[in-house]
Amino acid sequence: MTEEDIRTRTAQRDEQRSERSESESEQETEEIDEEVQCPECGGALRNDEEHGETVCEDCGLVVESDEIDRGPEWRAFDSREKDEKSRVGAPTTKMMHDEGLSTNIGWQDKDAYGRQLSSRQREKMQRLRTWNERFRTRDSKERNLKQALGEIDRMASALGLPENVRETASVIYRRALEEDLLPGRSIEGVATASLYASARQAGTPRSLDELEEVSRVDKMELTRTYRYVVRELGLEVQPADPKQYVPRFVSDLGLSEEVERRARQLLDRAQDVGVHSGKSPVGLAAAAVYAASLLTNEKVTQNEVSDVADISEVTIRNRYKELLEAAEGDDGSPAPA
């Protein structure tokens, strides 16, 4: 084969490659045009981010719906706001002393594949955990906050309080710490008072007796600290409504919705005639549940209601009679014996 034949074959091969690349680019262009054009009228397509749809600007055909928004859940209107809101990892939370921004080393001495670490690696990880805990709490204020938030989380878990109550209690304790309300008072006392105030603000109150059972302070210190924190921080805490306790008592006793409805009616009537004034909301709620169970023939004993509400049977007897008398004055029906 001569040199001229080699050049000829090379030129033919290059020409075939160029023709093939041109046909591929034309095919890609056609596919792109099909994606940006309406399949019905050939009009231009537009992305409607508000409704998650791709629609035709000319005929209004919805080409694609239920699109996934892969952007952030927040909106920013300038570069500064965008930089402030941008984040990675889990969202911050007030329930941790460092707001969840630090690193946590797990306690399972295993690698990424689930294999056990060697003895030397386990010693190394233990040293890292120790130093990590030391760096997470740099001063006495952070150690105080870490202990208090742990107490709030423990008590809220024992009382079955939701996460928003724990978050609010953490914010109240942080404010108390910033206002220097801690000197002369125990960390546990202020933490318990913060949780009690938060539960009342959220409409899921717990009685002082219930808090005393899970707290490390007595009832007298709790009430004294609670009044002090509410007064100094200017918290707006409304008086506890007895009806807020009714759903929990009914659920714990396994009673029907009819009992809950009648109990609410009894409490509404008692409020209208002023029977509730000066009486414990927990006692009124427990007595209303007991009286409603008698009216609906879903009888429970006073002892059972007393155990659930954590109040004495004498209180239930006195209050339920007053509630039934108020209801009898309302509709004229006799009270059950």
C-alpha positions as CSV (number, residue, x, y, z in Angstrom):
1,M,0.0,0.0,0.0
2,T,1.4,3.3,-1.1
3,E,1.6,6.5,1.0
4,E,-1.1,8.1,-1.2
5,D,-3.5,5.2,-0.6
6,I,-3.0,5.6,3.2
7,R,-3.8,9.3,3.0
8,T,-6.9,8.6,1.0
9,R,-8.2,6.1,3.5
10,T,-7.5,8.4,6.4
11,A,-9.4,11.2,4.7
12,Q,-12.4,8.9,4.1
13,R,-12.3,7.8,7.7
14,D,-12.3,11.4,9.0
15,E,-15.1,12.3,6.7
16,Q,-17.2,9.4,8.0
17,R,-16.6,10.4,11.6
18,S,-17.6,14.0,11.0
19,E,-20.8,12.9,9.3
20,R,-21.6,10.6,12.2
21,S,-21.0,13.3,14.8
22,E,-23.2,15.8,12.8
23,S,-26.0,13.3,12.7
24,E,-25.7,12.7,16.5
25,S,-25.7,16.4,17.3
26,E,-28.8,16.9,15.1
27,Q,-30.6,14.1,16.9
28,E,-29.7,15.6,20.3
29,T,-31.0,19.0,19.1
30,E,-34.3,17.4,18.0
31,E,-34.7,15.8,21.4
32,I,-34.0,19.1,23.2
33,D,-36.5,20.8,21.0
34,E,-39.1,18.2,21.8
35,E,-38.5,18.7,25.5
36,V,-39.0,22.5,25.4
37,Q,-41.9,22.5,22.9
38,C,-45.5,21.6,23.5
39,P,-46.4,18.2,22.1
40,E,-49.8,19.5,21.0
41,C,-49.3,22.9,19.5
42,G,-45.5,23.2,19.4
43,G,-45.6,26.2,21.8
44,A,-42.9,27.1,24.4
45,L,-43.1,25.4,27.8
46,R,-42.8,27.2,31.1
47,N,-42.1,25.8,34.6
48,D,-44.7,26.8,37.2
49,E,-42.7,26.4,40.4
50,E,-45.6,27.5,42.6
51,H,-47.7,24.6,41.5
52,G,-44.9,22.2,40.5
53,E,-46.1,21.9,36.9
54,T,-44.7,22.4,33.4
55,V,-47.3,24.1,31.2
56,C,-47.6,25.4,27.6
57,E,-47.7,29.2,27.3
58,D,-49.9,29.0,24.2
59,C,-52.5,26.4,24.8
60,G,-52.2,25.8,28.6
61,L,-51.5,22.1,28.3
62,V,-50.0,20.6,31.5
63,V,-47.1,18.6,30.2
64,E,-45.8,17.5,33.6
65,S,-47.2,17.7,37.1
66,D,-46.2,16.9,40.7
67,E,-42.6,17.9,40.1
68,I,-40.1,17.6,42.9
69,D,-38.7,20.9,44.2
70,R,-35.1,20.2,44.9
71,G,-34.4,23.6,46.3
72,P,-34.3,24.7,50.0
73,E,-37.5,25.1,52.0
74,W,-36.6,28.7,52.8
75,R,-36.7,31.8,50.6
76,A,-34.1,34.5,50.4
77,F,-34.4,37.9,48.7
78,D,-30.8,39.0,48.7
79,S,-27.3,37.5,48.9
80,R,-26.8,38.3,52.5
81,E,-30.1,36.6,53.6
82,K,-29.2,33.6,51.4
83,D,-25.8,33.3,53.2
84,E,-27.4,33.6,56.6
85,K,-30.1,30.9,55.9
86,S,-27.8,28.5,54.0
87,R,-26.9,25.5,56.1
88,V,-25.9,21.9,56.0
89,G,-26.7,19.0,58.3
90,A,-29.6,18.8,60.8
91,P,-31.5,22.0,61.7
92,T,-30.4,23.8,64.9
93,T,-32.4,23.2,68.1
94,K,-32.6,25.0,71.4
95,M,-32.9,21.7,73.2
96,M,-29.1,21.2,73.1
97,H,-26.7,23.5,74.8
98,D,-24.7,24.0,71.6
99,E,-27.9,24.1,69.5
100,G,-26.9,20.8,67.7
101,L,-23.9,22.3,65.9
102,S,-21.2,20.1,67.4
103,T,-20.0,16.7,66.5
104,N,-21.1,13.6,68.5
105,I,-19.0,10.5,68.6
106,G,-21.1,7.3,68.9
107,W,-20.6,4.8,71.7
108,Q,-20.7,1.6,69.6
109,D,-17.1,0.7,69.0
110,K,-17.6,-0.3,65.4
111,D,-16.4,0.9,62.0
112,A,-18.5,2.0,59.0
113,Y,-19.0,-1.7,58.0
114,G,-20.2,-2.8,61.5
115,R,-17.0,-4.6,62.4
116,Q,-15.7,-4.4,66.0
117,L,-12.7,-2.1,66.5
118,S,-9.4,-3.4,67.9
119,S,-8.4,-2.8,71.4
120,R,-6.0,0.0,70.4
121,Q,-8.7,1.7,68.3
122,R,-11.2,1.4,71.1
123,E,-8.8,3.2,73.5
124,K,-8.2,5.8,70.9
125,M,-12.0,6.4,70.4
126,Q,-12.5,6.7,74.1
127,R,-9.9,9.4,74.4
128,L,-11.5,11.2,71.5
129,R,-14.9,11.0,73.2
130,T,-13.4,12.4,76.4
131,W,-11.8,15.4,74.6
132,N,-14.9,15.9,72.5
133,E,-17.0,16.3,75.6
134,R,-14.5,18.7,77.1
135,F,-14.5,20.9,74.0
136,R,-18.3,20.9,73.8
137,T,-18.6,22.5,77.2
138,R,-16.0,25.2,77.3
139,D,-17.1,27.1,80.5
140,S,-19.3,26.8,83.5
141,K,-22.3,28.4,81.8
142,E,-22.4,25.8,79.1
143,R,-22.0,23.0,81.6
144,N,-24.9,24.5,83.5
145,L,-27.0,24.7,80.3
146,K,-26.1,21.1,79.4
147,Q,-27.2,19.7,82.7
148,A,-30.5,21.8,82.7
149,L,-31.5,20.8,79.2
150,G,-30.8,17.2,80.0
151,E,-33.1,17.5,83.0
152,I,-35.9,19.1,80.9
153,D,-35.7,16.4,78.3
154,R,-35.8,13.7,81.0
155,M,-38.8,15.1,82.7
156,A,-40.7,15.9,79.5
157,S,-40.2,12.3,78.4
158,A,-41.5,10.9,81.7
159,L,-44.5,13.2,81.4
160,G,-45.2,12.5,77.8
161,L,-44.9,16.1,76.7
162,P,-44.4,16.9,73.0
163,E,-41.3,18.4,71.4
164,N,-42.6,21.9,71.1
165,V,-43.0,22.1,74.9
166,R,-39.4,21.0,75.4
167,E,-38.2,23.6,72.9
168,T,-40.1,26.4,74.7
169,A,-38.9,25.2,78.1
170,S,-35.3,25.3,76.8
171,V,-35.8,28.9,75.6
172,I,-37.3,29.9,78.9
173,Y,-34.3,28.4,80.8
174,R,-31.8,30.1,78.4
175,R,-33.5,33.5,79.2
176,A,-33.3,32.8,82.9
177,L,-29.6,32.0,82.6
178,E,-29.0,35.2,80.6
179,E,-30.9,37.3,83.1
180,D,-28.8,35.9,86.0
181,L,-31.8,34.3,87.7
182,L,-29.8,31.2,88.7
183,P,-27.8,32.4,91.7
184,G,-29.3,31.2,94.9
185,R,-31.5,28.6,93.1
186,S,-30.9,25.1,92.0
187,I,-30.5,24.1,88.3
188,E,-33.2,21.4,88.7
189,G,-35.6,23.9,90.3
190,V,-35.4,26.4,87.5
191,A,-35.5,23.7,84.8
192,T,-38.7,22.2,86.4
193,A,-40.3,25.7,86.6
194,S,-39.4,26.3,83.0
195,L,-41.0,23.0,81.9
196,Y,-44.1,23.7,84.0
197,A,-44.5,27.2,82.5
198,S,-44.0,25.9,79.0
199,A,-46.6,23.1,79.4
200,R,-49.2,25.7,80.5
201,Q,-48.4,28.0,77.7
202,A,-48.7,25.2,75.1
203,G,-52.1,24.1,76.5
204,T,-50.9,20.7,77.7
205,P,-50.5,21.4,81.4
206,R,-49.3,19.0,84.1
207,S,-50.2,19.3,87.7
208,L,-47.6,20.2,90.4
209,D,-47.9,16.8,91.9
210,E,-47.0,15.1,88.6
211,L,-44.0,17.3,88.1
212,E,-42.9,16.7,91.7
213,E,-42.9,12.9,91.0
214,V,-40.4,13.2,88.1
215,S,-38.4,16.2,89.4
216,R,-35.5,16.3,91.9
217,V,-37.0,19.2,93.8
218,D,-40.0,19.3,96.2
219,K,-43.3,21.0,95.5
220,M,-42.6,24.1,97.7
221,E,-39.3,24.9,95.9
222,L,-41.0,24.3,92.5
223,T,-43.9,26.8,93.2
224,R,-41.5,29.4,94.7
225,T,-39.1,29.2,91.7
226,Y,-42.0,29.1,89.2
227,R,-43.5,32.4,90.5
228,Y,-40.0,34.0,90.5
229,V,-39.2,33.0,86.9
230,V,-42.6,34.1,85.6
231,R,-42.4,37.4,87.4
232,E,-38.8,38.2,86.4
233,L,-39.1,37.2,82.7
234,G,-42.6,38.6,82.3
235,L,-44.1,35.4,81.0
236,E,-47.7,35.4,79.9
237,V,-49.2,32.3,81.5
238,Q,-52.9,32.0,81.6
239,P,-54.7,30.2,84.4
240,A,-55.0,26.5,83.7
241,D,-58.3,25.5,82.1
242,P,-59.8,22.3,83.7
243,K,-60.9,21.2,80.2
244,Q,-57.3,20.8,79.1
245,Y,-56.9,17.9,81.6
246,V,-60.1,16.1,80.5
247,P,-58.8,14.3,77.3
248,R,-55.8,12.8,79.1
249,F,-57.9,11.6,82.0
250,V,-60.5,10.1,79.7
251,S,-57.9,8.3,77.7
252,D,-56.1,6.9,80.7
253,L,-59.3,5.5,82.1
254,G,-60.4,4.0,78.7
255,L,-63.7,5.9,78.6
256,S,-65.6,6.9,75.5
257,E,-65.8,10.3,73.7
258,E,-69.3,10.7,75.1
259,V,-67.9,10.9,78.6
260,E,-65.4,13.6,77.4
261,R,-68.2,15.6,75.8
262,R,-70.4,15.5,79.0
263,A,-67.4,16.4,81.2
264,R,-66.7,19.4,79.1
265,Q,-70.4,20.4,79.3
266,L,-70.3,20.1,83.1
267,L,-67.2,22.3,83.3
268,D,-68.7,24.9,81.0
269,R,-71.8,25.1,83.2
270,A,-69.6,25.3,86.4
271,Q,-67.8,28.2,84.8
272,D,-71.0,30.0,84.0
273,V,-72.3,29.8,87.6
274,G,-68.9,30.5,89.1
275,V,-68.3,27.1,90.8
276,H,-64.8,26.8,89.4
277,S,-63.6,30.0,91.2
278,G,-60.8,29.3,93.7
279,K,-60.7,25.5,93.1
280,S,-57.9,23.3,91.7
281,P,-58.4,22.8,87.9
282,V,-57.1,19.2,88.2
283,G,-59.7,18.4,90.9
284,L,-62.5,19.9,88.8
285,A,-61.4,18.0,85.7
286,A,-61.2,14.7,87.6
287,A,-64.6,15.3,89.2
288,A,-66.1,16.2,85.9
289,V,-64.9,13.0,84.3
290,Y,-66.2,11.0,87.3
291,A,-69.6,12.7,87.1
292,A,-69.8,12.3,83.3
293,S,-69.1,8.6,83.7
294,L,-72.1,8.3,86.1
295,L,-74.4,10.2,83.7
296,T,-73.4,8.0,80.7
297,N,-73.5,4.7,82.7
298,E,-69.8,4.1,82.1
299,K,-69.0,3.9,85.7
300,V,-65.5,4.1,87.1
301,T,-64.6,4.1,90.8
302,Q,-63.4,7.2,92.6
303,N,-60.2,5.3,93.4
304,E,-59.4,4.8,89.7
305,V,-60.0,8.5,88.9
306,S,-57.9,9.4,91.9
307,D,-55.0,7.3,90.7
308,V,-55.1,8.8,87.2
309,A,-55.4,12.4,88.4
310,D,-53.2,12.0,91.4
311,I,-55.6,13.7,93.8
312,S,-57.6,12.5,96.8
313,E,-61.0,10.8,96.6
314,V,-62.3,13.4,99.1
315,T,-61.7,16.1,96.5
316,I,-63.5,14.2,93.8
317,R,-66.5,13.6,96.0
318,N,-66.8,17.2,97.0
319,R,-66.3,18.6,93.5
320,Y,-68.4,16.2,91.5
321,K,-71.4,16.9,93.8
322,E,-71.0,20.7,93.1
323,L,-70.8,20.1,89.4
324,L,-73.9,17.9,89.3
325,E,-75.8,20.6,91.4
326,A,-74.8,23.2,88.9
327,A,-75.9,21.0,86.0
328,E,-79.2,20.2,87.8
329,G,-79.9,23.9,88.1
330,D,-79.3,24.2,84.3
331,D,-81.6,21.5,83.0
332,G,-83.7,20.5,86.0
333,S,-82.7,16.8,85.8
334,P,-82.0,15.2,89.1
335,A,-78.4,14.3,90.0
336,P,-77.5,10.6,90.3
337,A,-77.0,9.2,93.8
